[in-house]
Structure formats: structure tokens, C-alpha cells
Amino acid sequence: MIRNAIQRFMYGRYGNDQLNLFLMGLYLLLYLVFLFTGLEPLYMVSFVLLLAALFRMLSRNIAGRRMENAKFMRAAGPLIRWIHFRRAIRRDKEHVYFKCPSCGQQLRVPRGKGKITVTCRGCGASFQEKS
């Protein structure tokens, strides 16, 4: 019953996205720093961030919020992809990753094959590496 009421209330509203998650995470970080330091400006900034996240979440201007999120993702996308790639490398115990000396493309080869010749699929350059 309550769930239906919340669903009805949120119908036609924007909801949550990556920019909202970032704003709420930054809010929590600043609020925790405020708790330890007692600096009032941090509390005010964190409160404004929380209000902005709530405004975006409850907004009915869906096109405007999508444009804001798209701009955020264009700016933060490379960093997010880099973090995801580093996490994948750390978790992958069966492969070794190399960067092509010619074009910089990331290449993956099986681990434990000794000294091998790696050929880049992007530019065709060959180089020797130890896997």
C-alpha cells in the first residue's frame, strides 16, 4: 500500500541517475568532514548539495535533467571508465595487460606463457613481452 503511494508520487518525476549519486556521495563526504571539523561552511555546502539532489530527483523536467546528466557523464565518463578498467585488471588473475608502444591501446594476453610476441590489433605493431 505504501509502496503504491510512493510509486504514484514518483510517476512523471525524474528519479535517480549518476549525477544524483555523485551529489549525494559528495554530500555525505562533506557532512562527515563537517562532523569531525565543525566548520559551518561545509555544512551549508553539503546541505545545498542535498537539496540539489532532491530537486533533481523530484523534478518533472525530465529532458532538462537528462541533459544535465549527459554533461556530467561526458565530463566524468573517462574517469569512470578508467576506474572500471583498473578494477577489471585487478580482478582478472588469468591475463596480463600491456599497452601498445605505438598506439597506446590496452592489450590482454594469457598469464604464464613465458616470453611471447604480442601483436596490436589496432595498429599491427609487434613487440615482445613476458607474460
TIKEBA-491151 format. One record per atom (N, C-alpha, C): residue in one letter; chain; atom name; x, y, z negated. Coordinates in pm, whole numbers. Example, Ala and Ser with C-alpha at 12.3 -4.5 7.8 and 13.67 -1.06 7.14 Angstrom:
! TIKEBA-491151
+----+----+----+--------+--------+--------+
! aa ! ch ! at !      x !      y !      z !
+----+----+----+--------+--------+--------+
!  A !  A !  N !   1319 !   -569 !   -780 !
!  A !  A ! CA !   1230 !   -450 !   -780 !
!  A !  A !  C !   1320 !   -330 !   -780 !
!  S !  A !  N !   1285 !   -225 !   -708 !
!  S !  A ! CA !   1367 !   -106 !   -714 !
!  S !  A !  C !   1290 !      3 !   -787 !
+----+----+----+--------+--------+--------+
END
This chain:
! TIKEBA-491151
+----+----+----+--------+--------+--------+
! aa ! ch ! at !      x !      y !      z !
+----+----+----+--------+--------+--------+
!  M !  A !  N !     82 !   -118 !      0 !
!  M !  A ! CA !      0 !      0 !      0 !
!  M !  A !  C !     87 !    126 !      0 !
!  I !  A !  N !    186 !    129 !    -90 !
!  I !  A ! CA !    276 !    245 !    -94 !
!  I !  A !  C !    361 !    249 !     31 !
!  R !  A !  N !    403 !    130 !     76 !
!  R !  A ! CA !    485 !    123 !    197 !
!  R !  A !  C !    409 !    180 !    316 !
!  N !  A !  N !    281 !    148 !    327 !
!  N !  A ! CA !    200 !    203 !    435 !
!  N !  A !  C !    189 !    354 !    426 !
!  A !  A !  N !    179 !    407 !    304 !
!  A !  A ! CA !    169 !    551 !    286 !
!  A !  A !  C !    299 !    619 !    331 !
!  I !  A !  N !    412 !    559 !    300 !
!  I !  A ! CA !    541 !    615 !    342 !
!  I !  A !  C !    554 !    607 !    493 !
!  Q !  A !  N !    513 !    495 !    551 !
!  Q !  A ! CA !    518 !    481 !    696 !
!  Q !  A !  C !    430 !    585 !    765 !
!  R !  A !  N !    310 !    606 !    711 !
!  R !  A ! CA !    221 !    706 !    770 !
!  R !  A !  C !    280 !    846 !    757 !
!  F !  A !  N !    342 !    875 !    642 !
!  F !  A ! CA !    403 !   1006 !    622 !
!  F !  A !  C !    518 !   1030 !    720 !
!  M !  A !  N !    599 !    927 !    743 !
!  M !  A ! CA !    716 !    941 !    830 !
!  M !  A !  C !    683 !    932 !    978 !
!  Y !  A !  N !    560 !    895 !   1013 !
!  Y !  A ! CA !    523 !    885 !   1153 !
!  Y !  A !  C !    535 !   1022 !   1220 !
!  G !  A !  N !    608 !   1026 !   1332 !
!  G !  A ! CA !    629 !   1150 !   1404 !
!  G !  A !  C !    743 !   1235 !   1351 !
!  R !  A !  N !    812 !   1186 !   1250 !
!  R !  A ! CA !    926 !   1259 !   1194 !
!  R !  A !  C !   1055 !   1193 !   1243 !
!  Y !  A !  N !   1165 !   1266 !   1233 !
!  Y !  A ! CA !   1290 !   1220 !   1295 !
!  Y !  A !  C !   1349 !   1098 !   1225 !
!  G !  A !  N !   1361 !   1099 !   1096 !
!  G !  A ! CA !   1421 !    986 !   1024 !
!  G !  A !  C !   1571 !   1004 !   1004 !
!  N !  A !  N !   1643 !    895 !   1001 !
!  N !  A ! CA !   1786 !    897 !    968 !
!  N !  A !  C !   1871 !    869 !   1091 !
!  D !  A !  N !   1993 !    923 !   1094 !
!  D !  A ! CA !   2089 !    898 !   1201 !
!  D !  A !  C !   2230 !    913 !   1146 !
!  Q !  A !  N !   2329 !    907 !   1234 !
!  Q !  A ! CA !   2469 !    911 !   1191 !
!  Q !  A !  C !   2504 !   1045 !   1127 !
!  L !  A !  N !   2453 !   1154 !   1180 !
!  L !  A ! CA !   2483 !   1286 !   1121 !
!  L !  A !  C !   2425 !   1295 !    981 !
!  N !  A !  N !   2304 !   1244 !    960 !
!  N !  A ! CA !   2246 !   1244 !    826 !
!  N !  A !  C !   2329 !   1160 !    730 !
!  L !  A !  N !   2375 !   1044 !    775 !
!  L !  A ! CA !   2460 !    961 !    689 !
!  L !  A !  C !   2588 !   1034 !    651 !
!  F !  A !  N !   2645 !   1106 !    748 !
!  F !  A ! CA !   2766 !   1184 !    720 !
!  F !  A !  C !   2737 !   1295 !    619 !
!  L !  A !  N !   2624 !   1367 !    639 !
!  L !  A ! CA !   2589 !   1476 !    547 !
!  L !  A !  C !   2565 !   1423 !    406 !
!  M !  A !  N !   2497 !   1309 !    395 !
!  M !  A ! CA !   2471 !   1253 !    262 !
!  M !  A !  C !   2598 !   1201 !    197 !
!  G !  A !  N !   2688 !   1141 !    276 !
!  G !  A ! CA !   2815 !   1097 !    222 !
!  G !  A !  C !   2900 !   1213 !    174 !
!  L !  A !  N !   2903 !   1321 !    253 !
!  L !  A ! CA !   2977 !   1441 !    212 !
!  L !  A !  C !   2914 !   1503 !     88 !
!  Y !  A !  N !   2781 !   1501 !     80 !
!  Y !  A ! CA !   2712 !   1550 !    -39 !
!  Y !  A !  C !   2758 !   1472 !   -161 !
!  L !  A !  N !   2757 !   1338 !   -152 !
!  L !  A ! CA !   2798 !   1256 !   -267 !
!  L !  A !  C !   2942 !   1283 !   -308 !
!  L !  A !  N !   3030 !   1295 !   -209 !
!  L !  A ! CA !   3170 !   1323 !   -238 !
!  L !  A !  C !   3186 !   1457 !   -310 !
!  L !  A !  N !   3124 !   1562 !   -256 !
!  L !  A ! CA !   3136 !   1694 !   -318 !
!  L !  A !  C !   3072 !   1697 !   -456 !
!  Y !  A !  N !   2960 !   1626 !   -472 !
!  Y !  A ! CA !   2895 !   1624 !   -602 !
!  Y !  A !  C !   2981 !   1552 !   -706 !
!  L !  A !  N !   3046 !   1443 !   -666 !
!  L !  A ! CA !   3135 !   1374 !   -759 !
!  L !  A !  C !   3254 !   1461 !   -797 !
!  V !  A !  N !   3309 !   1532 !   -699 !
!  V !  A ! CA !   3419 !   1624 !   -730 !
!  V !  A !  C !   3370 !   1733 !   -825 !
!  F !  A !  N !   3247 !   1782 !   -803 !
!  F !  A ! CA !   3190 !   1883 !   -894 !
!  F !  A !  C !   3178 !   1828 !  -1035 !
!  L !  A !  N !   3133 !   1702 !  -1048 !
!  L !  A ! CA !   3117 !   1644 !  -1180 !
!  L !  A !  C !   3249 !   1638 !  -1257 !
!  F !  A !  N !   3358 !   1610 !  -1185 !
!  F !  A ! CA !   3487 !   1600 !  -1251 !
!  F !  A !  C !   3554 !   1734 !  -1273 !
!  T !  A !  N !   3528 !   1832 !  -1185 !
!  T !  A ! CA !   3596 !   1960 !  -1196 !
!  T !  A !  C !   3509 !   2068 !  -1258 !
!  G !  A !  N !   3378 !   2060 !  -1240 !
!  G !  A ! CA !   3288 !   2162 !  -1294 !
!  G !  A !  C !   3284 !   2289 !  -1211 !
!  L !  A !  N !   3335 !   2287 !  -1089 !
!  L !  A ! CA !   3335 !   2406 !  -1003 !
!  L !  A !  C !   3195 !   2426 !   -945 !
!  E !  A !  N !   3131 !   2537 !   -981 !
!  E !  A ! CA !   2994 !   2565 !   -936 !
!  E !  A !  C !   2979 !   2576 !   -785 !
!  P !  A !  N !   3076 !   2635 !   -712 !
!  P !  A ! CA !   3058 !   2644 !   -566 !
!  P !  A !  C !   3044 !   2507 !   -499 !
!  L !  A !  N !   3112 !   2405 !   -552 !
!  L !  A ! CA !   3099 !   2271 !   -496 !
!  L !  A !  C !   2956 !   2218 !   -513 !
!  Y !  A !  N !   2896 !   2250 !   -628 !
!  Y !  A ! CA !   2758 !   2208 !   -650 !
!  Y !  A !  C !   2665 !   2275 !   -550 !
!  M !  A !  N !   2684 !   2404 !   -526 !
!  M !  A ! CA !   2598 !   2476 !   -433 !
!  M !  A !  C !   2613 !   2422 !   -291 !
!  V !  A !  N !   2738 !   2399 !   -249 !
!  V !  A ! CA !   2762 !   2347 !   -113 !
!  V !  A !  C !   2702 !   2208 !    -99 !
!  S !  A !  N !   2719 !   2124 !   -201 !
!  S !  A ! CA !   2664 !   1989 !   -194 !
!  S !  A !  C !   2512 !   1993 !   -191 !
!  F !  A !  N !   2451 !   2083 !   -264 !
!  F !  A ! CA !   2306 !   2095 !   -264 !
!  F !  A !  C !   2255 !   2140 !   -128 !
!  V !  A !  N !   2325 !   2232 !    -63 !
!  V !  A ! CA !   2286 !   2277 !     71 !
!  V !  A !  C !   2298 !   2161 !    170 !
!  L !  A !  N !   2402 !   2079 !    158 !
!  L !  A ! CA !   2417 !   1963 !    246 !
!  L !  A !  C !   2301 !   1864 !    227 !
!  L !  A !  N !   2261 !   1843 !    103 !
!  L !  A ! CA !   2149 !   1753 !     76 !
!  L !  A !  C !   2020 !   1809 !    136 !
!  L !  A !  N !   1998 !   1938 !    121 !
!  L !  A ! CA !   1879 !   2000 !    180 !
!  L !  A !  C !   1880 !   1990 !    333 !
!  A !  A !  N !   1996 !   2009 !    393 !
!  A !  A ! CA !   2006 !   1997 !    539 !
!  A !  A !  C !   1974 !   1855 !    585 !
!  A !  A !  N !   2024 !   1756 !    512 !
!  A !  A ! CA !   1996 !   1617 !    547 !
!  A !  A !  C !   1847 !   1586 !    533 !
!  L !  A !  N !   1784 !   1634 !    426 !
!  L !  A ! CA !   1641 !   1612 !    408 !
!  L !  A !  C !   1560 !   1685 !    515 !
!  F !  A !  N !   1599 !   1807 !    548 !
!  F !  A ! CA !   1530 !   1881 !    654 !
!  F !  A !  C !   1536 !   1806 !    785 !
!  R !  A !  N !   1656 !   1756 !    820 !
!  R !  A ! CA !   1671 !   1683 !    946 !
!  R !  A !  C !   1588 !   1555 !    944 !
!  M !  A !  N !   1586 !   1486 !    830 !
!  M !  A ! CA !   1514 !   1360 !    820 !
!  M !  A !  C !   1363 !   1379 !    835 !
!  L !  A !  N !   1309 !   1486 !    780 !
!  L !  A ! CA !   1165 !   1509 !    780 !
!  L !  A !  C !   1119 !   1596 !    897 !
!  S !  A !  N !   1210 !   1638 !    981 !
!  S !  A ! CA !   1177 !   1726 !   1092 !
!  S !  A !  C !   1091 !   1656 !   1196 !
!  R !  A !  N !   1003 !   1733 !   1258 !
!  R !  A ! CA !    922 !   1681 !   1368 !
!  R !  A !  C !    981 !   1721 !   1504 !
!  N !  A !  N !   1088 !   1800 !   1503 !
!  N !  A ! CA !   1155 !   1840 !   1626 !
!  N !  A !  C !   1256 !   1732 !   1663 !
!  I !  A !  N !   1207 !   1624 !   1718 !
!  I !  A ! CA !   1290 !   1507 !   1745 !
!  I !  A !  C !   1397 !   1536 !   1850 !
!  A !  A !  N !   1361 !   1611 !   1954 !
!  A !  A ! CA !   1459 !   1642 !   2059 !
!  A !  A !  C !   1574 !   1726 !   2005 !
!  G !  A !  N !   1544 !   1823 !   1920 !
!  G !  A ! CA !   1649 !   1906 !   1861 !
!  G !  A !  C !   1742 !   1827 !   1772 !
!  R !  A !  N !   1685 !   1737 !   1691 !
!  R !  A ! CA !   1768 !   1655 !   1601 !
!  R !  A !  C !   1854 !   1559 !   1681 !
!  R !  A !  N !   1801 !   1504 !   1791 !
!  R !  A ! CA !   1881 !   1415 !   1875 !
!  R !  A !  C !   1997 !   1489 !   1938 !
!  M !  A !  N !   1974 !   1612 !   1980 !
!  M !  A ! CA !   2083 !   1692 !   2039 !
!  M !  A !  C !   2192 !   1718 !   1934 !
!  E !  A !  N !   2151 !   1751 !   1811 !
!  E !  A ! CA !   2249 !   1773 !   1704 !
!  E !  A !  C !   2331 !   1646 !   1679 !
!  N !  A !  N !   2264 !   1532 !   1674 !
!  N !  A ! CA !   2335 !   1406 !   1650 !
!  N !  A !  C !   2427 !   1372 !   1767 !
!  A !  A !  N !   2384 !   1402 !   1890 !
!  A !  A ! CA !   2469 !   1374 !   2007 !
!  A !  A !  C !   2595 !   1459 !   2002 !
!  K !  A !  N !   2582 !   1586 !   1962 !
!  K !  A ! CA !   2701 !   1672 !   1949 !
!  K !  A !  C !   2794 !   1618 !   1841 !
!  F !  A !  N !   2736 !   1575 !   1730 !
!  F !  A ! CA !   2817 !   1518 !   1622 !
!  F !  A !  C !   2890 !   1393 !   1669 !
!  M !  A !  N !   2820 !   1307 !   1742 !
!  M !  A ! CA !   2881 !   1183 !   1789 !
!  M !  A !  C !   2989 !   1209 !   1894 !
!  R !  A !  N !   2973 !   1313 !   1976 !
!  R !  A ! CA !   3079 !   1348 !   2071 !
!  R !  A !  C !   3204 !   1393 !   1996 !
!  A !  A !  N !   3185 !   1465 !   1886 !
!  A !  A ! CA !   3300 !   1513 !   1809 !
!  A !  A !  C !   3361 !   1402 !   1724 !
!  A !  A !  N !   3277 !   1322 !   1659 !
!  A !  A ! CA !   3326 !   1221 !   1565 !
!  A !  A !  C !   3342 !   1084 !   1629 !
!  G !  A !  N !   3292 !   1064 !   1750 !
!  G !  A ! CA !   3296 !    934 !   1815 !
!  G !  A !  C !   3434 !    873 !   1828 !
!  P !  A !  N !   3533 !    949 !   1876 !
!  P !  A ! CA !   3667 !    890 !   1887 !
!  P !  A !  C !   3723 !    841 !   1753 !
!  L !  A !  N !   3701 !    917 !   1647 !
!  L !  A ! CA !   3748 !    874 !   1515 !
!  L !  A !  C !   3674 !    749 !   1469 !
!  I !  A !  N !   3544 !    743 !   1491 !
!  I !  A ! CA !   3466 !    626 !   1452 !
!  I !  A !  C !   3511 !    503 !   1529 !
!  R !  A !  N !   3532 !    518 !   1660 !
!  R !  A ! CA !   3578 !    404 !   1741 !
!  R !  A !  C !   3716 !    358 !   1696 !
!  W !  A !  N !   3805 !    453 !   1663 !
!  W !  A ! CA !   3940 !    419 !   1617 !
!  W !  A !  C !   3932 !    340 !   1485 !
!  I !  A !  N !   3846 !    382 !   1393 !
!  I !  A ! CA !   3830 !    312 !   1265 !
!  I !  A !  C !   3776 !    171 !   1288 !
!  H !  A !  N !   3676 !    157 !   1376 !
!  H !  A ! CA !   3621 !     25 !   1404 !
!  H !  A !  C !   3726 !    -66 !   1470 !
!  F !  A !  N !   3807 !     -9 !   1560 !
!  F !  A ! CA !   3912 !    -87 !   1626 !
!  F !  A !  C !   4016 !   -133 !   1525 !
!  R !  A !  N !   4059 !    -46 !   1435 !
!  R !  A ! CA !   4157 !    -83 !   1333 !
!  R !  A !  C !   4103 !   -192 !   1242 !
!  R !  A !  N !   3974 !   -184 !   1208 !
!  R !  A ! CA !   3913 !   -286 !   1124 !
!  R !  A !  C !   3910 !   -419 !   1198 !
!  A !  A !  N !   3881 !   -417 !   1327 !
!  A !  A ! CA !   3878 !   -541 !   1407 !
!  A !  A !  C !   4018 !   -603 !   1413 !
!  I !  A !  N !   4120 !   -520 !   1430 !
!  I !  A ! CA !   4258 !   -571 !   1434 !
!  I !  A !  C !   4293 !   -637 !   1301 !
!  R !  A !  N !   4257 !   -572 !   1192 !
!  R !  A ! CA !   4290 !   -624 !   1059 !
!  R !  A !  C !   4220 !   -758 !   1033 !
!  R !  A !  N !   4099 !   -773 !   1082 !
!  R !  A ! CA !   4022 !   -896 !   1060 !
!  R !  A !  C !   4062 !  -1009 !   1154 !
!  D !  A !  N !   4118 !   -977 !   1270 !
!  D !  A ! CA !   4150 !  -1077 !   1371 !
!  D !  A !  C !   4285 !  -1140 !   1341 !
!  K !  A !  N !   4281 !  -1262 !   1287 !
!  K !  A ! CA !   4404 !  -1331 !   1249 !
!  K !  A !  C !   4457 !  -1420 !   1362 !
!  E !  A !  N !   4383 !  -1433 !   1470 !
!  E !  A ! CA !   4422 !  -1522 !   1579 !
!  E !  A !  C !   4492 !  -1450 !   1694 !
!  H !  A !  N !   4497 !  -1318 !   1692 !
!  H !  A ! CA !   4555 !  -1242 !   1803 !
!  H !  A !  C !   4649 !  -1133 !   1752 !
!  V !  A !  N !   4740 !  -1092 !   1843 !
!  V !  A ! CA !   4830 !   -980 !   1818 !
!  V !  A !  C !   4794 !   -872 !   1920 !
!  Y !  A !  N !   4798 !   -749 !   1878 !
!  Y !  A ! CA !   4760 !   -637 !   1966 !
!  Y !  A !  C !   4884 !   -557 !   2002 !
!  F !  A !  N !   4896 !   -522 !   2130 !
!  F !  A ! CA !   5006 !   -441 !   2181 !
!  F !  A !  C !   4948 !   -324 !   2259 !
!  K !  A !  N !   5029 !   -220 !   2270 !
!  K !  A ! CA !   4992 !   -106 !   2352 !
!  K !  A !  C !   5079 !   -109 !   2476 !
!  C !  A !  N !   5018 !    -92 !   2593 !
!  C !  A ! CA !   5093 !    -92 !   2719 !
!  C !  A !  C !   5186 !     29 !   2721 !
!  P !  A !  N !   5315 !      9 !   2751 !
!  P !  A ! CA !   5408 !    123 !   2755 !
!  P !  A !  C !   5380 !    219 !   2871 !
!  S !  A !  N !   5312 !    172 !   2975 !
!  S !  A ! CA !   5286 !    258 !   3091 !
!  S !  A !  C !   5161 !    343 !   3074 !
!  C !  A !  N !   5048 !    277 !   3043 !
!  C !  A ! CA !   4921 !    350 !   3040 !
!  C !  A !  C !   4863 !    367 !   2901 !
!  G !  A !  N !   4914 !    295 !   2800 !
!  G !  A ! CA !   4866 !    310 !   2663 !
!  G !  A !  C !   4745 !    226 !   2629 !
!  Q !  A !  N !   4699 !    140 !   2719 !
!  Q !  A ! CA !   4583 !     56 !   2692 !
!  Q !  A !  C !   4618 !    -48 !   2586 !
!  Q !  A !  N !   4522 !    -79 !   2498 !
!  Q !  A ! CA !   4541 !   -182 !   2397 !
!  Q !  A !  C !   4522 !   -319 !   2461 !
!  L !  A !  N !   4617 !   -410 !   2434 !
!  L !  A ! CA !   4612 !   -544 !   2490 !
!  L !  A !  C !   4614 !   -646 !   2376 !
!  R !  A !  N !   4539 !   -755 !   2392 !
!  R !  A ! CA !   4529 !   -858 !   2290 !
!  R !  A !  C !   4583 !   -989 !   2346 !
!  V !  A !  N !   4675 !  -1053 !   2271 !
!  V !  A ! CA !   4731 !  -1181 !   2312 !
!  V !  A !  C !   4723 !  -1278 !   2194 !
!  P !  A !  N !   4722 !  -1410 !   2223 !
!  P !  A ! CA !   4715 !  -1508 !   2115 !
!  P !  A !  C !   4839 !  -1501 !   2025 !
!  R !  A !  N !   4817 !  -1521 !   1897 !
!  R !  A ! CA !   4926 !  -1518 !   1799 !
!  R !  A !  C !   5001 !  -1651 !   1801 !
!  G !  A !  N !   5132 !  -1645 !   1778 !
!  G !  A ! CA !   5212 !  -1765 !   1760 !
!  G !  A !  C !   5256 !  -1834 !   1888 !
!  K !  A !  N !   5263 !  -1767 !   2001 !
!  K !  A ! CA !   5304 !  -1827 !   2128 !
!  K !  A !  C !   5451 !  -1798 !   2160 !
!  G !  A !  N !   5522 !  -1734 !   2069 !
!  G !  A ! CA !   5662 !  -1702 !   2093 !
!  G !  A !  C !   5676 !  -1579 !   2180 !
!  K !  A !  N !   5789 !  -1572 !   2251 !
!  K !  A ! CA !   5813 !  -1458 !   2340 !
!  K !  A !  C !   5737 !  -1479 !   2470 !
!  I !  A !  N !   5649 !  -1386 !   2504 !
!  I !  A ! CA !   5566 !  -1401 !   2623 !
!  I !  A !  C !   5572 !  -1274 !   2708 !
!  T !  A !  N !   5537 !  -1290 !   2834 !
!  T !  A ! CA !   5527 !  -1175 !   2924 !
!  T !  A !  C !   5380 !  -1133 !   2927 !
!  V !  A !  N !   5357 !  -1007 !   2891 !
!  V !  A ! CA !   5223 !   -952 !   2887 !
!  V !  A !  C !   5204 !   -864 !   3010 !
!  T !  A !  N !   5094 !   -885 !   3083 !
!  T !  A ! CA !   5062 !   -803 !   3199 !
!  T !  A !  C !   4939 !   -719 !   3167 !
!  C !  A !  N !   4953 !   -590 !   3183 !
!  C !  A ! CA !   4843 !   -498 !   3154 !
!  C !  A !  C !   4736 !   -511 !   3262 !
!  R !  A !  N !   4611 !   -523 !   3218 !
!  R !  A ! CA !   4501 !   -533 !   3313 !
!  R !  A !  C !   4466 !   -397 !   3372 !
!  G !  A !  N !   4505 !   -290 !   3304 !
!  G !  A ! CA !   4473 !   -156 !   3352 !
!  G !  A !  C !   4564 !   -108 !   3463 !
!  C !  A !  N !   4696 !   -121 !   3442 !
!  C !  A ! CA !   4790 !    -66 !   3540 !
!  C !  A !  C !   4876 !   -172 !   3607 !
!  G !  A !  N !   4873 !   -297 !   3558 !
!  G !  A ! CA !   4951 !   -404 !   3619 !
!  G !  A !  C !   5094 !   -414 !   3572 !
!  A !  A !  N !   5136 !   -329 !   3478 !
!  A !  A ! CA !   5273 !   -333 !   3428 !
!  A !  A !  C !   5295 !   -460 !   3345 !
!  S !  A !  N !   5416 !   -517 !   3355 !
!  S !  A ! CA !   5451 !   -635 !   3277 !
!  S !  A !  C !   5562 !   -600 !   3180 !
!  F !  A !  N !   5553 !   -657 !   3061 !
!  F !  A ! CA !   5656 !   -637 !   2961 !
!  F !  A !  C !   5660 !   -758 !   2870 !
!  Q !  A !  N !   5774 !   -778 !   2804 !
!  Q !  A ! CA !   5793 !   -894 !   2716 !
!  Q !  A !  C !   5771 !   -851 !   2572 !
!  E !  A !  N !   5698 !   -936 !   2499 !
!  E !  A ! CA !   5671 !   -914 !   2356 !
!  E !  A !  C !   5673 !  -1046 !   2284 !
!  K !  A !  N !   5695 !  -1041 !   2154 !
!  K !  A ! CA !   5689 !  -1161 !   2071 !
!  K !  A !  C !   5552 !  -1165 !   2006 !
!  S !  A !  N !   5484 !  -1280 !   2024 !
!  S !  A ! CA !   5351 !  -1292 !   1966 !
!  S !  A !  C !   5361 !  -1368 !   1835 !
+----+----+----+--------+--------+--------+
END
